[in-house]
Amino acid sequence: MVENAKQKALEVFGSECKQNADRPPDLVIGADTVVVFKGHILEKPKDPEHAKKILSELSGNTHTVASGVTLIDRAKNIHTFVQTTKVEMAPISPSMIDAYIETK
């Protein structure tokens, strides 16, 4: 997650520098987030059924959301950090989960 955030920021910074060689960007922010539940990183859902399984597991439980963030300034200084948050999810009914998944 941290490395993904850094690579995203470096890619955007490089692209912006190529497009505007005379003026590098003031700040580029790259981020990547994962959900951790019961010690396991939950992957992004592969399909609606997988999304339903994940949301059903999280329903009524507490999980951790961790985001890796990279900041690159005009002088090419790179600052990377991780921010984690505990999330308490209220119970969600199966019909509410289905309705949410239908929004894609």
C-alpha positions in Angstrom: 0.0 0.0 0.0 2.8 2.5 0.9 4.8 1.5 -2.2 1.7 1.8 -4.4 1.0 5.3 -3.1 4.6 6.3 -3.8 4.6 4.8 -7.3 1.3 6.6 -8.1 2.7 9.9 -6.9 6.0 9.5 -8.8 4.1 8.6 -12.0 1.9 11.7 -11.8 4.8 13.9 -10.8 6.8 12.7 -13.8 3.9 13.1 -16.2 3.2 16.6 -15.0 6.9 17.5 -15.3 7.0 16.3 -18.9 3.8 18.2 -19.8 4.9 21.4 -18.0 8.7 21.3 -18.1 9.0 25.0 -17.2 6.8 24.6 -14.1 6.8 21.5 -12.0 3.7 20.9 -9.9 3.6 22.5 -6.5 2.4 19.3 -4.8 1.4 15.8 -5.9 -0.4 13.4 -3.6 -0.5 9.7 -4.1 -2.6 7.4 -1.9 -3.6 3.7 -1.7 -6.0 2.3 0.9 -6.7 -1.2 2.2 -9.2 -2.7 4.6 -8.0 -5.1 7.2 -10.5 -7.4 8.9 -9.6 -10.1 11.4 -5.9 -9.8 10.5 -6.5 -10.2 6.7 -6.3 -7.6 4.0 -9.6 -7.6 2.1 -9.1 -7.4 -1.7 -11.3 -5.3 -3.9 -14.4 -7.2 -4.8 -14.1 -9.2 -8.0 -17.8 -9.2 -8.7 -21.1 -8.4 -7.1 -21.3 -11.7 -5.2 -17.8 -11.1 -3.8 -18.8 -7.6 -2.8 -21.9 -9.0 -1.0 -19.7 -11.5 0.9 -17.3 -8.8 2.0 -20.0 -6.3 3.1 -21.9 -9.1 4.9 -18.7 -10.0 6.9 -18.1 -6.3 7.8 -21.7 -5.7 8.8 -21.9 -5.1 12.5 -18.2 -5.5 13.0 -15.1 -3.3 13.5 -12.3 -3.2 10.9 -9.3 -1.1 10.1 -8.8 1.1 7.1 -5.1 1.9 6.4 -4.0 4.5 3.8 -0.5 4.9 2.5 0.1 8.5 1.4 3.0 10.0 -0.5 3.5 13.8 -1.0 6.0 15.1 -3.5 6.7 18.8 -3.6 8.1 21.0 -6.4 11.7 20.4 -5.1 11.1 16.7 -5.3 11.0 16.2 -1.6 9.1 13.0 -0.8 7.2 12.4 2.4 5.4 9.1 3.0 3.2 8.1 5.9 0.4 5.7 6.8 -2.8 6.7 8.5 -5.0 4.1 10.1 -8.6 4.3 11.3 -10.8 1.9 13.1 -14.3 1.7 11.5 -17.3 0.4 13.4 -19.9 -0.6 10.8 -23.5 -0.8 11.8 -25.4 -3.9 10.9 -26.6 -3.8 7.3 -29.5 -5.8 6.1 -29.1 -8.1 3.1 -31.6 -5.9 1.1 -29.5 -2.8 1.9 -26.3 -4.5 0.8 -28.0 -5.6 -2.5 -29.2 -2.0 -3.1 -25.8 -0.6 -2.5 -24.1 -3.1 -4.8 -26.6 -2.2 -7.5 -25.3 1.3 -7.5 -21.9 0.0 -8.6 
